[in-house]
Amino acid sequence: MPIQFDTYSDLAVLANCPLHYVPRFFFARSCRSFVPPYFAATAEEISDKTGVDFMQLWGWESERLMTLLGIPEELGEVSTYIHRPGSKGNLPGASSNVSEVFKSAFLRCLAWFHFQQLLPEAYFLDYSLKVCPIDLSLWDIASGTVPDWWPRAISGPSEISTLPEWDECSRLSELRICGRQLLAAEGAVIPARLLTRSHFSLLPFAYRIRGPVDNVCEKLHHRLGRCAWVQSPLEHHLLAAVDGPSYRGWIPLHESSTTISGVELQPLVAGMRLLNINSWQYWRILHEPFFPTPYLWANDSSVGHDENSWFYETGGKRVFEGRDWQIGSLERTDDREYALTGQYAVCDPDWLKGFLDEKGFRLAHVLRVTVRQRKYEHEDPKEFDGCRLLNLSSVVI
């Protein structure tokens, strides 16, 4: 992808930053609040990698642009509106004149570092793409309403280990939806108790037993939960992850078949880790969209989306489909509760069975349920979690 530096107005002005310039107090105080923490963390990372103070240049360019545009150095009412303490939460998709200046200055500094051959093209693109607040293909896909079959809490006191959520979530491993097999799901359990909120993650894997099975549940969930896809920043469709039709340039961030405590497993789904910070749809950051791992791919396959889902096709047949849901606008975050959103993936059962039979694997799931519980409305919650294996047979075949 050729970089057109003439699109950056007067980029050479950054060379005028004084050697001993110190960013103003306003910038130092605000660069982690008016924009996501990613910006400051990346500035420090670039400084460490290059030995050149990126934060200094970013602060200088921000001050220059604010002066040029007549934007005062003040927090104003927007700070109170966007950033609120405790249960009032933050507004991830909000912006202001100051935050837009900070973002523009950040991008200009990235371009300058690349122009000075301090940043390779791949790093420059990767850092720059994070600033975009949407993925264009996911923006096309509507988040639906909560499905009727989604787990729901039951009112009344209960111990964590005996919460009805366990049974509600466990039954999903056998669920069929309009002839499709539910393969994976994660998200908030629909609450019924004021001071208790719960969240679950149901992840599938193909397995063979290779020896005595130890206490393996936590290890399996940890391994499966880390599986992810990323796109190379040097490929096309950088801000449209599921535009397809090709998945060329996707890089799996997980190992191939591995054995853990007697269980040989292959992950079947991985989260799509977007190149941008999808802050206008931040619930899709909470749950990286499910997609099949390479073990399930075929040569004649393709990627795509419609107005309700993203999907994978092979042989002209849609065999995997991902969807998500939300309740309300989800504009504000609340660290004390789980956002009322979730995602799930369904697949063609014959397609999945064909893969398992061909490879000599069986299907199992690992389920984690996490609970945040408060005794009183005003206090911070305590978090508890537990893990269970579903349909894992220890018999060697």
Number of C-alpha atoms within 10 A of each C-alpha: 10 6 12 8 14 8 8 12 9 10 15 11 11 18 10 10 15 11 10 7 11 13 17 14 10 13 19 15 10 17 22 14 15 24 21 17 11 15 20 19 13 15 21 15 15 21 15 12 12 13 10 14 16 22 24 21 28 28 24 22 24 27 22 17 16 17 12 9 11 9 13 12 15 11 12 9 8 15 15 11 13 19 18 15 10 14 14 15 17 19 19 20 16 17 14 13 13 23 18 14 21 25 21 17 23 26 19 24 23 24 23 22 20 19 17 10 11 18 19 12 18 15 16 20 21 17 22 19 18 18 21 16 17 21 22 17 19 24 14 16 16 15 22 16 13 17 10 7 12 17 24 17 18 15 12 8 9 10 7 17 12 9 17 16 23 20 11 16 23 20 12 20 22 11 15 14 10 7 11 17 20 21 30 25 25 23 26 24 25 20 19 13 14 12 17 20 23 24 25 23 22 25 24 23 22 22 24 22 21 16 15 11 14 11 10 15 19 16 13 22 22 11 15 22 17 13 20 22 24 16 22 16 22 15 13 15 18 21 22 18 24 25 20 17 13 15 18 12 15 16 14 17 14 16 11 12 12 13 15 18 16 17 22 17 24 22 25 22 25 23 21 24 20 23 24 20 20 23 20 18 20 19 23 22 16 13 19 16 24 29 23 22 19 17 14 15 14 11 7 10 18 22 19 19 20 14 12 16 20 25 24 24 18 17 11 10 12 17 19 26 24 22 20 27 19 19 14 10 8 16 15 19 20 16 15 21 19 20 21 19 25 29 24 21 24 22 23 17 17 12 15 18 14 11 17 16 10 8 13 12 19 19 21 18 25 24 25 22 24 20 23 19 21 17 12 10 9 10 12 16 19 12 14 13 14 15 20 17 19 18 14 17 16 15 11 9 10
